[in-house]
Amino acid sequence: MKRILTIQDVSCVGKCSLTVAIPVISAAQVEACVLPTASLSTHTMFKHFTFADLTDEIEPIVEAWLAEGISFDAIYTGYLGSYRQMELIERLLDVFRKDAEFVFVDPVLGDAGKLYTRFDQAFADRMALFCAKADVIAPNMTEAAAMLHIPYMESGHTEKYVCDVLKRLVALGPKVAALTGVQYEPGKLGVVAYDSVNDQLFSYFHDAIPGRFHGTGDLFASAAVAALARGRSIAESFKIAADLTVDSIRATVANPNARNYGVDFETALPSFMRKFE
Ligand code: PXL
């Protein structure tokens, strides 16, 4: 069984980061190992939340893993909480990437044209440097715009614009960049990925569902990482990830008791699991 190390926060309530990554990775029959970067009562879109930074745990955990001879087949980073944390994780990547097939960075910074609470442009600039450690990155339009210092465009993208953004993203260092939230025409939303090694573009579009849904970036990234770890191609992995995300949003919209956070990905897991039988 393949083994993924995922590095992101534990938000106790709110269906994002580790509470999404662990079940999704497990559902793809991949072992999920974790390095929690912080512990929060909820994610930061809630009005009241606690935030306990776990940066000081990183080095002792890494030392213990090295003493045990532990290695990982892939490493996936999500929400990171501080500059020092990024520096320590860069060192961790240098050590563990030797045995890993790929490093996947989801540069979690913001959504809908806004950076999340606690983040600013300087943090986005640091995240852009962090992306140099990745083989694959998967920003949304907000994160790509912040890292590249370009205006945020919600919709009305052209193929030329998306291609240009993707080329600038791979120029940060990764081999592959996948951009989510691409909208060429009203009513259709999708992901476009660029593999700079083979100079290939992949697109996958689906019907847009009105509304903003929290945690979908984490869901998309977790599913893509799991599919890549299971040996699926880049095109197939991002399609599987987009399908899980859209199915989860559909389930949330259909649920009359849906809460205003997270998506009901649990309902969509059975069809995701069937793709790995
Ligand atoms: O879903 C991204 C995310 C992850 N972790 C924390 C967050 C957010 C987005 O707000 O606050 C703690």
Boltz pocket constraint, residues with backbone or C-beta under 6 A from the ligand:
constraints:
  - pocket:
      binder: B
      contacts: [[A, 9], [A, 11], [A, 16], [A, 17], [A, 40], [A, 42], [A, 43], [A, 44], [A, 45], [A, 79], [A, 108], [A, 116], [A, 214], [A, 215], [A, 216], [A, 217], [A, 218]]
      max_distance: 6.0
